Amino acid sequence: MPGVDGRQALPLIIKKYPDIRVLILSMHSQLDFINECIALGAHGFLSKDSDFDKIIDAIYAATHNGFYFDDFVSKALVSNIKRQEDYTLNILDSVDLEIIHLICKGKTSKEIADTIFLGERAVEGRRLRISKKTNTNNLVELVVYAIKHKIFKVY
């Protein structure tokens, strides 16, 4: 496309036509590129060497189901999810994870301190650092984060 590539055009198209389903047809097939296109709002991704029937199937699927992802794109999406989970586990140490788990169970800083044998002020400091690491602003956001990242399971 002259003057602009698909990644640059995608947000502009979606902003102007919010109900449109956008499929990316590209010669680029790197997982990071695919993930970026999906994050920008693409409803599907196809390689430029896809055959005609596959393109027709993708258009039909995006129109009727809201999206189209073949096996290769599904692999890219799963890879991205796995990377996010690995990142989450790397930024939080085992004490952070235990504190989050106890917070999700409704424990106060004093109760957490007694459970993990830390001072109450140390627990409060940890809670503050956990909020910064997880980019959460309050208890509800932290609990949602914990559930979303499979740190805490609701039964």
Biotite code that builds the C-alpha atoms (Angstrom):
import biotite.structure as struc

atoms = struc.array([
    struc.Atom([0.000, 0.000, 0.000], chain_id="A", res_id=1, res_name="MET", atom_name="CA", element="C"),
    struc.Atom([1.553, 3.279, -1.025], chain_id="A", res_id=2, res_name="PRO", atom_name="CA", element="C"),
    struc.Atom([2.365, 5.707, 1.790], chain_id="A", res_id=3, res_name="GLY", atom_name="CA", element="C"),
    struc.Atom([1.082, 3.581, 4.663], chain_id="A", res_id=4, res_name="VAL", atom_name="CA", element="C"),
    struc.Atom([1.383, -0.020, 5.775], chain_id="A", res_id=5, res_name="ASP", atom_name="CA", element="C"),
    struc.Atom([-1.359, -2.251, 7.176], chain_id="A", res_id=6, res_name="GLY", atom_name="CA", element="C"),
    struc.Atom([-0.377, -1.666, 10.802], chain_id="A", res_id=7, res_name="ARG", atom_name="CA", element="C"),
    struc.Atom([-0.658, 2.086, 10.328], chain_id="A", res_id=8, res_name="GLN", atom_name="CA", element="C"),
    struc.Atom([-3.917, 1.835, 8.375], chain_id="A", res_id=9, res_name="ALA", atom_name="CA", element="C"),
    struc.Atom([-5.640, -0.591, 10.757], chain_id="A", res_id=10, res_name="LEU", atom_name="CA", element="C"),
    struc.Atom([-6.394, 1.808, 13.659], chain_id="A", res_id=11, res_name="PRO", atom_name="CA", element="C"),
    struc.Atom([-7.507, 4.471, 11.169], chain_id="A", res_id=12, res_name="LEU", atom_name="CA", element="C"),
    struc.Atom([-9.902, 2.085, 9.437], chain_id="A", res_id=13, res_name="ILE", atom_name="CA", element="C"),
    struc.Atom([-11.351, 0.808, 12.720], chain_id="A", res_id=14, res_name="ILE", atom_name="CA", element="C"),
    struc.Atom([-11.775, 4.345, 14.060], chain_id="A", res_id=15, res_name="LYS", atom_name="CA", element="C"),
    struc.Atom([-13.614, 5.494, 10.945], chain_id="A", res_id=16, res_name="LYS", atom_name="CA", element="C"),
    struc.Atom([-15.646, 2.268, 10.520], chain_id="A", res_id=17, res_name="TYR", atom_name="CA", element="C"),
    struc.Atom([-15.964, 0.664, 13.988], chain_id="A", res_id=18, res_name="PRO", atom_name="CA", element="C"),
    struc.Atom([-18.275, -2.151, 12.818], chain_id="A", res_id=19, res_name="ASP", atom_name="CA", element="C"),
    struc.Atom([-16.025, -3.300, 9.990], chain_id="A", res_id=20, res_name="ILE", atom_name="CA", element="C"),
    struc.Atom([-14.180, -6.636, 10.188], chain_id="A", res_id=21, res_name="ARG", atom_name="CA", element="C"),
    struc.Atom([-10.571, -6.244, 9.072], chain_id="A", res_id=22, res_name="VAL", atom_name="CA", element="C"),
    struc.Atom([-8.515, -9.150, 7.750], chain_id="A", res_id=23, res_name="LEU", atom_name="CA", element="C"),
    struc.Atom([-4.799, -8.646, 7.292], chain_id="A", res_id=24, res_name="ILE", atom_name="CA", element="C"),
    struc.Atom([-3.332, -10.164, 4.145], chain_id="A", res_id=25, res_name="LEU", atom_name="CA", element="C"),
    struc.Atom([0.436, -9.873, 4.443], chain_id="A", res_id=26, res_name="SER", atom_name="CA", element="C"),
    struc.Atom([3.733, -11.262, 3.244], chain_id="A", res_id=27, res_name="MET", atom_name="CA", element="C"),
    struc.Atom([5.007, -10.994, 6.845], chain_id="A", res_id=28, res_name="HIS", atom_name="CA", element="C"),
    struc.Atom([4.408, -14.089, 8.938], chain_id="A", res_id=29, res_name="SER", atom_name="CA", element="C"),
    struc.Atom([6.474, -13.508, 12.069], chain_id="A", res_id=30, res_name="GLN", atom_name="CA", element="C"),
    struc.Atom([4.579, -14.298, 15.268], chain_id="A", res_id=31, res_name="LEU", atom_name="CA", element="C"),
    struc.Atom([5.288, -10.857, 16.755], chain_id="A", res_id=32, res_name="ASP", atom_name="CA", element="C"),
    struc.Atom([3.906, -9.132, 13.652], chain_id="A", res_id=33, res_name="PHE", atom_name="CA", element="C"),
    struc.Atom([0.732, -11.232, 13.758], chain_id="A", res_id=34, res_name="ILE", atom_name="CA", element="C"),
    struc.Atom([0.264, -10.546, 17.481], chain_id="A", res_id=35, res_name="ASN", atom_name="CA", element="C"),
    struc.Atom([0.711, -6.825, 16.885], chain_id="A", res_id=36, res_name="GLU", atom_name="CA", element="C"),
    struc.Atom([-1.935, -6.812, 14.130], chain_id="A", res_id=37, res_name="CYS", atom_name="CA", element="C"),
    struc.Atom([-4.401, -8.687, 16.347], chain_id="A", res_id=38, res_name="ILE", atom_name="CA", element="C"),
    struc.Atom([-3.670, -6.302, 19.248], chain_id="A", res_id=39, res_name="ALA", atom_name="CA", element="C"),
    struc.Atom([-4.358, -3.365, 16.922], chain_id="A", res_id=40, res_name="LEU", atom_name="CA", element="C"),
    struc.Atom([-7.796, -4.791, 16.131], chain_id="A", res_id=41, res_name="GLY", atom_name="CA", element="C"),
    struc.Atom([-7.444, -7.131, 13.153], chain_id="A", res_id=42, res_name="ALA", atom_name="CA", element="C"),
    struc.Atom([-10.155, -9.784, 13.018], chain_id="A", res_id=43, res_name="HIS", atom_name="CA", element="C"),
    struc.Atom([-7.980, -12.224, 11.153], chain_id="A", res_id=44, res_name="GLY", atom_name="CA", element="C"),
    struc.Atom([-4.655, -12.723, 9.453], chain_id="A", res_id=45, res_name="PHE", atom_name="CA", element="C"),
    struc.Atom([-3.700, -14.499, 6.246], chain_id="A", res_id=46, res_name="LEU", atom_name="CA", element="C"),
    struc.Atom([-0.466, -14.951, 4.386], chain_id="A", res_id=47, res_name="SER", atom_name="CA", element="C"),
    struc.Atom([-0.361, -13.420, 0.916], chain_id="A", res_id=48, res_name="LYS", atom_name="CA", element="C"),
    struc.Atom([0.346, -16.879, -0.470], chain_id="A", res_id=49, res_name="ASP", atom_name="CA", element="C"),
    struc.Atom([-2.994, -18.197, 0.861], chain_id="A", res_id=50, res_name="SER", atom_name="CA", element="C"),
    struc.Atom([-5.115, -19.834, -1.795], chain_id="A", res_id=51, res_name="ASP", atom_name="CA", element="C"),
    struc.Atom([-8.357, -18.299, -3.016], chain_id="A", res_id=52, res_name="PHE", atom_name="CA", element="C"),
    struc.Atom([-10.621, -20.719, -1.099], chain_id="A", res_id=53, res_name="ASP", atom_name="CA", element="C"),
    struc.Atom([-8.855, -19.965, 2.180], chain_id="A", res_id=54, res_name="LYS", atom_name="CA", element="C"),
    struc.Atom([-9.331, -16.223, 1.639], chain_id="A", res_id=55, res_name="ILE", atom_name="CA", element="C"),
    struc.Atom([-13.039, -16.743, 0.901], chain_id="A", res_id=56, res_name="ILE", atom_name="CA", element="C"),
    struc.Atom([-13.355, -18.907, 4.045], chain_id="A", res_id=57, res_name="ASP", atom_name="CA", element="C"),
    struc.Atom([-11.641, -16.185, 6.084], chain_id="A", res_id=58, res_name="ALA", atom_name="CA", element="C"),
    struc.Atom([-13.977, -13.478, 4.784], chain_id="A", res_id=59, res_name="ILE", atom_name="CA", element="C"),
    struc.Atom([-17.004, -15.648, 5.545], chain_id="A", res_id=60, res_name="TYR", atom_name="CA", element="C"),
    struc.Atom([-15.730, -16.532, 9.035], chain_id="A", res_id=61, res_name="ALA", atom_name="CA", element="C"),
    struc.Atom([-14.891, -12.924, 9.921], chain_id="A", res_id=62, res_name="ALA", atom_name="CA", element="C"),
    struc.Atom([-18.294, -11.767, 8.686], chain_id="A", res_id=63, res_name="THR", atom_name="CA", element="C"),
    struc.Atom([-20.305, -14.435, 10.503], chain_id="A", res_id=64, res_name="HIS", atom_name="CA", element="C"),
    struc.Atom([-18.145, -15.311, 13.525], chain_id="A", res_id=65, res_name="ASN", atom_name="CA", element="C"),
    struc.Atom([-16.356, -12.016, 14.021], chain_id="A", res_id=66, res_name="GLY", atom_name="CA", element="C"),
    struc.Atom([-12.886, -13.456, 13.437], chain_id="A", res_id=67, res_name="PHE", atom_name="CA", element="C"),
    struc.Atom([-10.750, -15.865, 11.436], chain_id="A", res_id=68, res_name="TYR", atom_name="CA", element="C"),
    struc.Atom([-7.604, -17.516, 12.746], chain_id="A", res_id=69, res_name="PHE", atom_name="CA", element="C"),
    struc.Atom([-5.959, -20.464, 11.025], chain_id="A", res_id=70, res_name="ASP", atom_name="CA", element="C"),
    struc.Atom([-3.601, -22.862, 12.806], chain_id="A", res_id=71, res_name="ASP", atom_name="CA", element="C"),
    struc.Atom([-0.563, -20.643, 12.254], chain_id="A", res_id=72, res_name="PHE", atom_name="CA", element="C"),
    struc.Atom([-2.270, -17.552, 13.702], chain_id="A", res_id=73, res_name="VAL", atom_name="CA", element="C"),
    struc.Atom([-3.640, -19.573, 16.605], chain_id="A", res_id=74, res_name="SER", atom_name="CA", element="C"),
    struc.Atom([-0.067, -20.610, 17.370], chain_id="A", res_id=75, res_name="LYS", atom_name="CA", element="C"),
    struc.Atom([0.959, -16.935, 17.400], chain_id="A", res_id=76, res_name="ALA", atom_name="CA", element="C"),
    struc.Atom([-1.850, -16.030, 19.788], chain_id="A", res_id=77, res_name="LEU", atom_name="CA", element="C"),
    struc.Atom([-1.068, -18.905, 22.160], chain_id="A", res_id=78, res_name="VAL", atom_name="CA", element="C"),
    struc.Atom([2.605, -17.933, 22.060], chain_id="A", res_id=79, res_name="SER", atom_name="CA", element="C"),
    struc.Atom([1.679, -14.379, 23.060], chain_id="A", res_id=80, res_name="ASN", atom_name="CA", element="C"),
    struc.Atom([-0.489, -15.590, 25.957], chain_id="A", res_id=81, res_name="ILE", atom_name="CA", element="C"),
    struc.Atom([2.317, -17.869, 27.146], chain_id="A", res_id=82, res_name="LYS", atom_name="CA", element="C"),
    struc.Atom([4.822, -14.982, 27.025], chain_id="A", res_id=83, res_name="ARG", atom_name="CA", element="C"),
    struc.Atom([2.476, -12.797, 29.099], chain_id="A", res_id=84, res_name="GLN", atom_name="CA", element="C"),
    struc.Atom([2.075, -15.572, 31.694], chain_id="A", res_id=85, res_name="GLU", atom_name="CA", element="C"),
    struc.Atom([5.854, -16.076, 31.851], chain_id="A", res_id=86, res_name="ASP", atom_name="CA", element="C"),
    struc.Atom([6.362, -12.319, 32.268], chain_id="A", res_id=87, res_name="TYR", atom_name="CA", element="C"),
    struc.Atom([3.843, -12.192, 35.112], chain_id="A", res_id=88, res_name="THR", atom_name="CA", element="C"),
    struc.Atom([5.506, -15.060, 36.907], chain_id="A", res_id=89, res_name="LEU", atom_name="CA", element="C"),
    struc.Atom([8.930, -13.467, 36.442], chain_id="A", res_id=90, res_name="ASN", atom_name="CA", element="C"),
    struc.Atom([7.992, -10.103, 37.943], chain_id="A", res_id=91, res_name="ILE", atom_name="CA", element="C"),
    struc.Atom([6.402, -11.637, 41.036], chain_id="A", res_id=92, res_name="LEU", atom_name="CA", element="C"),
    struc.Atom([8.463, -13.685, 43.476], chain_id="A", res_id=93, res_name="ASP", atom_name="CA", element="C"),
    struc.Atom([7.107, -16.487, 45.648], chain_id="A", res_id=94, res_name="SER", atom_name="CA", element="C"),
    struc.Atom([6.388, -14.157, 48.599], chain_id="A", res_id=95, res_name="VAL", atom_name="CA", element="C"),
    struc.Atom([4.475, -11.789, 46.287], chain_id="A", res_id=96, res_name="ASP", atom_name="CA", element="C"),
    struc.Atom([2.413, -14.709, 44.999], chain_id="A", res_id=97, res_name="LEU", atom_name="CA", element="C"),
    struc.Atom([1.654, -15.915, 48.537], chain_id="A", res_id=98, res_name="GLU", atom_name="CA", element="C"),
    struc.Atom([0.615, -12.407, 49.609], chain_id="A", res_id=99, res_name="ILE", atom_name="CA", element="C"),
    struc.Atom([-1.637, -12.049, 46.556], chain_id="A", res_id=100, res_name="ILE", atom_name="CA", element="C"),
    struc.Atom([-3.201, -15.415, 47.292], chain_id="A", res_id=101, res_name="HIS", atom_name="CA", element="C"),
    struc.Atom([-3.906, -14.416, 50.898], chain_id="A", res_id=102, res_name="LEU", atom_name="CA", element="C"),
    struc.Atom([-5.297, -11.024, 49.802], chain_id="A", res_id=103, res_name="ILE", atom_name="CA", element="C"),
    struc.Atom([-7.675, -12.856, 47.470], chain_id="A", res_id=104, res_name="CYS", atom_name="CA", element="C"),
    struc.Atom([-8.805, -14.924, 50.448], chain_id="A", res_id=105, res_name="LYS", atom_name="CA", element="C"),
    struc.Atom([-9.722, -11.696, 52.238], chain_id="A", res_id=106, res_name="GLY", atom_name="CA", element="C"),
    struc.Atom([-6.823, -11.582, 54.717], chain_id="A", res_id=107, res_name="LYS", atom_name="CA", element="C"),
    struc.Atom([-5.721, -8.282, 56.249], chain_id="A", res_id=108, res_name="THR", atom_name="CA", element="C"),
    struc.Atom([-2.090, -7.171, 56.325], chain_id="A", res_id=109, res_name="SER", atom_name="CA", element="C"),
    struc.Atom([-1.901, -8.242, 59.998], chain_id="A", res_id=110, res_name="LYS", atom_name="CA", element="C"),
    struc.Atom([-3.297, -11.697, 59.192], chain_id="A", res_id=111, res_name="GLU", atom_name="CA", element="C"),
    struc.Atom([-0.915, -12.052, 56.243], chain_id="A", res_id=112, res_name="ILE", atom_name="CA", element="C"),
    struc.Atom([2.022, -10.999, 58.429], chain_id="A", res_id=113, res_name="ALA", atom_name="CA", element="C"),
    struc.Atom([1.121, -13.633, 61.008], chain_id="A", res_id=114, res_name="ASP", atom_name="CA", element="C"),
    struc.Atom([0.719, -16.303, 58.330], chain_id="A", res_id=115, res_name="THR", atom_name="CA", element="C"),
    struc.Atom([4.008, -15.748, 56.482], chain_id="A", res_id=116, res_name="ILE", atom_name="CA", element="C"),
    struc.Atom([6.038, -14.602, 59.508], chain_id="A", res_id=117, res_name="PHE", atom_name="CA", element="C"),
    struc.Atom([6.758, -11.038, 58.388], chain_id="A", res_id=118, res_name="LEU", atom_name="CA", element="C"),
    struc.Atom([6.075, -7.780, 60.141], chain_id="A", res_id=119, res_name="GLY", atom_name="CA", element="C"),
    struc.Atom([2.853, -5.986, 59.291], chain_id="A", res_id=120, res_name="GLU", atom_name="CA", element="C"),
    struc.Atom([4.763, -2.992, 57.883], chain_id="A", res_id=121, res_name="ARG", atom_name="CA", element="C"),
    struc.Atom([6.828, -5.334, 55.689], chain_id="A", res_id=122, res_name="ALA", atom_name="CA", element="C"),
    struc.Atom([3.608, -6.826, 54.317], chain_id="A", res_id=123, res_name="VAL", atom_name="CA", element="C"),
    struc.Atom([2.193, -3.347, 53.633], chain_id="A", res_id=124, res_name="GLU", atom_name="CA", element="C"),
    struc.Atom([5.407, -2.435, 51.789], chain_id="A", res_id=125, res_name="GLY", atom_name="CA", element="C"),
    struc.Atom([5.175, -5.636, 49.784], chain_id="A", res_id=126, res_name="ARG", atom_name="CA", element="C"),
    struc.Atom([1.547, -4.900, 48.933], chain_id="A", res_id=127, res_name="ARG", atom_name="CA", element="C"),
    struc.Atom([2.571, -1.506, 47.570], chain_id="A", res_id=128, res_name="LEU", atom_name="CA", element="C"),
    struc.Atom([5.347, -3.046, 45.445], chain_id="A", res_id=129, res_name="ARG", atom_name="CA", element="C"),
    struc.Atom([2.951, -5.749, 44.211], chain_id="A", res_id=130, res_name="ILE", atom_name="CA", element="C"),
    struc.Atom([0.514, -3.043, 43.103], chain_id="A", res_id=131, res_name="SER", atom_name="CA", element="C"),
    struc.Atom([3.301, -1.328, 41.153], chain_id="A", res_id=132, res_name="LYS", atom_name="CA", element="C"),
    struc.Atom([4.509, -4.601, 39.606], chain_id="A", res_id=133, res_name="LYS", atom_name="CA", element="C"),
    struc.Atom([0.999, -5.579, 38.540], chain_id="A", res_id=134, res_name="THR", atom_name="CA", element="C"),
    struc.Atom([-0.060, -2.045, 37.595], chain_id="A", res_id=135, res_name="ASN", atom_name="CA", element="C"),
    struc.Atom([-3.139, -2.242, 39.829], chain_id="A", res_id=136, res_name="THR", atom_name="CA", element="C"),
    struc.Atom([-4.590, 0.652, 41.796], chain_id="A", res_id=137, res_name="ASN", atom_name="CA", element="C"),
    struc.Atom([-6.839, -1.051, 44.324], chain_id="A", res_id=138, res_name="ASN", atom_name="CA", element="C"),
    struc.Atom([-7.796, -4.349, 45.869], chain_id="A", res_id=139, res_name="LEU", atom_name="CA", element="C"),
    struc.Atom([-10.450, -5.190, 43.272], chain_id="A", res_id=140, res_name="VAL", atom_name="CA", element="C"),
    struc.Atom([-8.027, -4.666, 40.383], chain_id="A", res_id=141, res_name="GLU", atom_name="CA", element="C"),
    struc.Atom([-5.444, -6.850, 42.147], chain_id="A", res_id=142, res_name="LEU", atom_name="CA", element="C"),
    struc.Atom([-7.951, -9.674, 42.661], chain_id="A", res_id=143, res_name="VAL", atom_name="CA", element="C"),
    struc.Atom([-9.027, -9.453, 38.998], chain_id="A", res_id=144, res_name="VAL", atom_name="CA", element="C"),
    struc.Atom([-5.347, -9.520, 37.991], chain_id="A", res_id=145, res_name="TYR", atom_name="CA", element="C"),
    struc.Atom([-4.764, -12.587, 40.176], chain_id="A", res_id=146, res_name="ALA", atom_name="CA", element="C"),
    struc.Atom([-7.706, -14.453, 38.664], chain_id="A", res_id=147, res_name="ILE", atom_name="CA", element="C"),
    struc.Atom([-6.846, -13.434, 35.108], chain_id="A", res_id=148, res_name="LYS", atom_name="CA", element="C"),
    struc.Atom([-3.216, -14.551, 35.497], chain_id="A", res_id=149, res_name="HIS", atom_name="CA", element="C"),
    struc.Atom([-4.185, -17.767, 37.282], chain_id="A", res_id=150, res_name="LYS", atom_name="CA", element="C"),
    struc.Atom([-2.524, -16.814, 40.544], chain_id="A", res_id=151, res_name="ILE", atom_name="CA", element="C"),
    struc.Atom([-5.810, -17.368, 42.357], chain_id="A", res_id=152, res_name="PHE", atom_name="CA", element="C"),
    struc.Atom([-8.643, -19.670, 41.342], chain_id="A", res_id=153, res_name="LYS", atom_name="CA", element="C"),
    struc.Atom([-12.245, -19.025, 42.290], chain_id="A", res_id=154, res_name="VAL", atom_name="CA", element="C"),
    struc.Atom([-14.099, -22.192, 43.270], chain_id="A", res_id=155, res_name="TYR", atom_name="CA", element="C"),
])
